[in-house]
Amino acid sequence: DAGVIQSPRHEVTEMGQEVTLRCKPISGHDYLFWYRQTMMRGLELLIYFNNNVPIDDSGMPEDRFSAKMPNASFSTLKIQPSEPRDSAVYFCASGRIGTSQKHIQYFGAGTRLSVL
Amino acid sequence: AQKITQTQPGMFVQEKEAVTLDCTYDTSDPSYGLFWYKQPSSGEMIFLIYQGSYDQQNATEGRYSLNFQKARKSANLVISASQLGDSAMYFCAMREYSSGAGSYQLTFGKGTKLSVIP
């Protein structure tokens, strides 16, 4: 089975430009999470969806960030306008509530974003 | 206060030896889960092992085992027979099941960098 697929793997852009990160979750998973990883703050949850509906976006840093999930197989995280402090690795993860309460989150390979 | 504390920024272990990576957690929720993830230099996050707060036995997955001491709020990862491919960052994470909308959130520690020496 294919895992969580993120694109692009690397993105270099200039300050002020719009950036769109993409994620395809594992088929059958009903939860999708966006995380950001930096040296200073570690791994932080930005937002998560359940059945394509945003449930908790309290981690989204500011209005420049937005996330959508138009269907069960696709999500985007958009930054507009981008700033150098947005440089980080952005991870998408997906999970499924089954009979077990484990609810393991499976991560994609991440997108390394550099804003110059 | 930090919810997940990993006190070892870096660890070294000889190949084929066992190593323990420390993790302590802080929660007042009686129902929670503890996870360990591995992040190799390539960057992806790989799930290793899970321990539920009500699980009676310590979790094991192949060469990975979790030394769960509930009263001490610790969930240390033990890797037996270390291999060169085990060199990576290791993250401990917690999910608190009773925290409403946030109950699916994983809170991560800062990580421990493990280096396996041939």
Interface residues (C-beta under 8 A of the other chain):
Chain A: Y31 F33 G42 L43 L45 Y48 N50 I55 D56 S58 V89 F91 A93 G95 Q101 K102 H103 I104 Q105 Y106 F107 G108 A109 G110 R112
Chain B: G33 F35 Y37 S42 G43 E44 M45 I46 F47 Y50 G52 F91 A93 R95 Y97 A101 G102 Y104 Q105 L106 F108 G109 K110 G111
